[in-house]
Amino acid sequence: MKQETYDVGDEKIHIPIPENYGDCIKLIKSDYFRHCGRRAGLLTIWLGSITRTSMRFCIYMRLCQHKGWLFPITRWRMHAMKKYGLFIKAGTRIGYGFNIHHCCGIVINRKAVIGNNVDMFQFTTIGSHSERAAIIGNNVYIGPNTAIVEQVKIGSGTTIGAGSVVVKDIPANCTAAGNPARCISEKTHPELIKHPYPFAQEFRPQ
């Protein structure tokens, strides 16, 4: 699997880019691990997605990241998920272990970069009027009703409180909240990232 590297403040994050359906399956399994806290085969994941909307969306989204023979079908299924208010383009850069909570009302600009082990809640918007959107680090918790505007950078290990409007960079390992959002505490909350996927072992030097 290829990877792209992005700067988030003083840190670099690595984002996987699938080159085939085997890579897509690896990403699907990482998302399932975040959702359920255990590893599983494809049949178990598929059966679980029947009642778990967020996992079903992640399956279609990950398969859409490779433009193979399944692409027309999975793209059509992603469009069907818009009835839940999910507007996430297939080409959006999203790392291992993406976890959507309360699967409704999420809009992400296609130029955004989402790190590994990111939690995202309902009614979150990551937007931009330009072709440069936010870059979000690893192990970030984004509470409900959050708006992240333009090309801000959110450092790894950060918690964004519910109802925040992020219009400037947020450093790593802090808690931020408010409108506009600012760092209100240097205390971190790693316990909020349930079942973190061990993504570091997946990356190899390029």
Secondary structure, DSSP 4 states (H G I P E B T S, - for coil): -EEEEEEETTEEEEEEE--SHHHHHHHHHHHHHHHHSS---HHHHHHHHTT-HHHHHHHHHHHHTS-STTHHHHHHHHHHGGGGTEEE-TTSEE-S--EESS---EEE-TT-EE-SS-EE-SSEEEE-SSS---EE-SS-EE-TT-EEESS-EE-TT-EE-TT-EE-S-B-SS-EEEETTEEEEES---GGGS-S---GGGG----
